[in-house]
Amino acid sequence: MSRAALLACLLAVALAPVIASADDVYLKGGGRISGRITKQTDAMVEVDVGAGLVSVRMESVARIEKGHSKLDEFDERAAKLGARDREGWLALGRWASSQGLGRQAQRAYEHVLSFAPSDPEANRALGRVELDGRWVPEDEAYAARGYVRFEGEWVTPAERESILAERAAEAEAERKQIENDARVRDAELRAQEAEARAAEAEARAAEQAVVGIPLWWGAWGPGPPVWPPIIVPPRPPRPPTPRPPTPRPPSPRPPTPHPQAQHQVEPPVPAPEPVPPSARPQPERAAGLPIRIPR
């Protein structure tokens, strides 16, 4: 099935409850298009479904059943109205809108404005607004009042500036939040690196402290007697202990002479003659000992 035929099937399903007793175009793929046939040739068929025209190739059509549609009823009602029957044409426009015949409703309201351009109902139905006593299209009215088109809506310039400023503030806040998060992550990484370096330094210090501890052969081979090893700090040097002075024995006192011996006179002992140093006998010198010369 072609793309046009598929679209026609979708429109037929949607509009079938609205357009009853219309011309029905049955498709070979199983769909149906209901409306009024406006044109039919050996190559294609054109159907007015109220909201627009649908064209289908005849090679996709299984059969066509013609009937009386709402479009035919619109034409019959319009033919019965006078050219300047204002209320009749307004009523026809309302009926067409209720039946989903948008194009036909627009024709009815435009016919009213052709001889009554200030009719409020017809102008509002066509999307017109009153501006300074005259009916103009909605876009022209908003532009005349100072409104601007912004993202598919009419807003005042102040509203547009406010929206743009709010978006700029949100974007700036988001940017600052991203930068703050990046700084926090960097600080955390630096803290983790510092902790890793500190742990590595502590491990090296512990290894250096264990070096030099004697090992013993035990049940499990050489190694420290306990784990973790107990590190005993060296003792400080002890100060020398002062020795008490050695007591000297008392000098012997010479004996007291007997009283009778005081009257005996002993002859004087001659003093020895001095001997020059060169004539004095030299003592033998032991190896490695100093020579002591008596005086």
Secondary structure, DSSP 8 states (H G I E B T S, - for coil): --HHHHHHHHHHHHHTTTS-S-EEEEETTS-EEEEEEEEE-SSEEEEE-SSSEEEEEGGGEEEEE----HHHHHHHHHHHS-TT-HHHHHHHHHHHHHTT-HHHHHHHHHHHHHH-TT-HHHHHHTTEEEETTEEEEHHHHHHHTT-EEETTEEE-HHHHHHHHHHHHHHHHHHHHHHHHHHHHHHHHHHHHHHHHHHHHHHHHHHHHHHTT---EEETTEEE-SSSS------------------------------GGGGG-------------GGGS------TT-------
